[in-house]
């Protein structure tokens, strides 16, 4: 392989991205920086803003380059970051090299991975056939309503559909390359409400206390055994995350009681089936349920894509990657509708933490891994 541009290495590119504050939803300067990196590499860049408040507007970037007939490999990621919080040893948006580490918000999650992929593009042969695209949103850490989903609509309008996709989320644990994600559990939140009738506690026969009925519903929810896990997924779990009555008076029976539950579920269930299951439990006590599905479970069965990426990881680091479906949700839950998707990126020990940092060597090794994976996928 050889350089096709004078682009800086991943460390310098990561510094340029980190230096652009981009708390969710990201916009403006950080997209300017990424576009400036991609245009000299021959990429067409489509930036657009979409959505209305409260979940929008959101800026997104779609970039692609075709160098002949061949497969289409996409790289997906996000330029937005979570708020840095107080207490950093240095300015979170002034990237700083201290020893072997690069510090700054987004160094790991996930401006570092985006920088590594852009640097990898410069290592590819000029005559490599096929299409490479970048699917980059400014809202993955937030509601994600107008992020990757809007990018998928944009791709469809341009008749761009990848054959395989790498999402650059920080999946590595103890060292770079030890974990890649081939699936994720789904997520659904539900609000269970029980209506009663307000009254004086001394005259309970003239009121209807909703709290005991809500507690009976929650006991039934707690008793539900969804499954015992699968070959690739841990058991689904239901967690009670909030209880609300909002009753400031000690001598008043309240008129309403509400609870929130969160379910993380494997591919034995769908969000809709779980909503119906909880509705049935709530109905026994006259409860009602409102729900929001954050994402469905998905699995990219071990095969060509995971083998290809595992081979590149092994060749660069000597590490045998574990295939995992652990953790929370990611935008891979959307992209899995298009093609096989695998998530792989930097070590996640400091993501979302104070003094987020990435090892300089990891950035350079990740660049080589991505370059090998792209060359082998298209070649």
Steps between C-alpha positions, in 0.01 A plus 500: 500500500609858448390852575258662255496839672696719738242462776638507854500184707214402729640684801509835323158441344353410838642819646330705229164339573530519880585870473148566366252501791209280393272415790182333370371604254827570318503757222722737310873501563551130569327414171711764324809326633392153384393626158840665456664163567284306254484727194876470422454120509250519215179467700174664406356654816132564571429695818146575604299620798167337579237492773304727728512562874509336746710225337641715220639663304790260443793522257618187318768416245495238227817451296582247229768412245472244221809376318352230279261211517515313828349466847384795707648527852363762736648642817252650745554723798408818683671833560284602795627450853348501846548812717851496651402592856717684750828381645721428196875535543506697173253663262289209360487670159870590485655163408813437699771237463635391836741212481353224284141624526288753312247670728175668399125445488431261215850353490347154543130551431543540215702768326810284537345216299380739228851647479649151473266408216579820309872437551449143378357632173837650424663157525283334237618415147389751237346230283291329769159437336167561663328765712593634843256716691490678835169531684562763768233652722498789742251330732573153630540586866165683509151407378640368167169581332652695211843339490588167339138437400503823298833399347350169392218688326761719329692194386185342359424818304850482349470124439794434731465170685803343671581131480666505842552757774748564780382721787790660682363487854754439780454125547844395623531427872840418652697562180438601142346217302379276781127555436282570197121525510293286261165596649324697769200448722189706436368765735146606591379736774145486635294722728233315699222718642218412737217747552315517830278746682638763738366516852571540872701219658247483787225413253656241268160365401436831325824483296694254285868469576695413180826419677417144617382414149818640348706298746318183402573575133868554580512176697363320196754676277783401734385139487521485121780277370550611141760241398824334608716650228613360165825384342602862439290704743473525877151468653257784444435706812228731632595779740269735691666840457256750650193533726295819512194598698566869549296522820617780732233438764523228767123481545389473137451184297645583158310485173776348289817293530758439226805281458763477225663177395785436258546171315818394322413202285667249272390378159234268643277806540392814324417832659137464395460151646639617835271802507200273450627268775526782753165647393336168581652499850396861562145447377429252780514791746354762265838644407594659168836492320681749278824386339792610286719251314858629483619216279446138409747221569717397208766240428750480215573129505872417511625472144676687225497850651601404853763260364645771278524751783631242748775412253605863467502540879710187543748604231557843656479427873531123537174505699214254444183708512207378709162527329254670735147642518541668840447863589236755417355602168680669210410624153590155370141410598384714207772414250444127550187544286724572199778244516723296734641728771789456742611753760868541575705782644720627780519402867194621690643541852480882499200568276258753651742552792708793619839517326391273214816381326625267228838335463692645205613153396141379502404773254780396268424128534130561441592687182688195373216265598243709314725527195552125484130432549397740221761372258402139559128575483529679167792309357 
